[in-house]
Amino acid sequence: MKKVLVALAMILGVGSSVAFAQEANDSTVAVAQVPQDDFVKLNPAELPQAVMQTLTKEHPETLVKEAYVKGKDEAKVYKVIIAAQDGTETTVVLNEKGEAVKE
């Protein structure tokens, strides 16, 4: 009986030491998120007149919340986030002439 208890104790001791012998994996990799597009934030007051006219005509009673600009093939493209009075936001992409552009 004594041998059985000793054998059982050894098996439990070896089994628990293996369970606690796992290495801690503390290797955290920091990844900088790069924006998917090359738009740069712009002061909404700096939007071209044609863009503002299009926004006023097609989206009345909205406010410009944020504006971004990107140079594309020597022409600028503007991404404008507008907010309606009910709080909904819409993103509009226009060229310098105020014409809609597909992203």
C-alpha positions, -999 to 999 in steps of 0.1 A, spaced: 0 0 0 29 23 8 44 18 -27 10 26 -43 8 59 -24 44 68 -32 38 61 -69 6 81 -69 23 110 -53 51 109 -78 27 108 -108 7 138 -94 39 157 -87 53 152 -122 19 160 -138 15 192 -119 50 204 -125 44 200 -163 12 220 -160 29 249 -143 60 248 -166 43 266 -195 62 297 -206 44 330 -204 41 346 -238 47 383 -232 58 391 -268 34 419 -277 38 434 -312 28 470 -316 14 477 -351 9 513 -363 -23 516 -382 -18 534 -415 -48 551 -429 -62 533 -459 -65 566 -479 -42 595 -481 -67 622 -471 -53 650 -449 -76 669 -425 -86 703 -437 -103 732 -421 -139 732 -435 -136 770 -442 -109 762 -467 -132 741 -490 -135 755 -525 -166 775 -534 -178 749 -559 -177 722 -532 -196 743 -508 -222 752 -535 -228 715 -542 -231 707 -506 -256 735 -501 -276 724 -531 -277 686 -527 -276 685 -489 -296 714 -475 -299 720 -438 -267 701 -430 -235 713 -414 -199 704 -424 -185 684 -395 -151 674 -410 -133 679 -442 -103 661 -458 -83 667 -490 -62 644 -512 -42 652 -543 -51 626 -570 -37 628 -605 -29 665 -601 -65 672 -591 -77 674 -555 -104 653 -541 -124 664 -510 -140 640 -485 -166 659 -465 -185 645 -435 -218 664 -431 -242 661 -402 -279 665 -404 -301 681 -378 -312 647 -365 -275 637 -359 -270 614 -388 -237 617 -406 -230 613 -443 -197 612 -461 -195 629 -495 -166 628 -519 -163 656 -544 -137 669 -568 -126 706 -571 -155 713 -594 -180 700 -569 -188 668 -588 -193 635 -570 -164 611 -572 -164 574 -565 -138 564 -539 
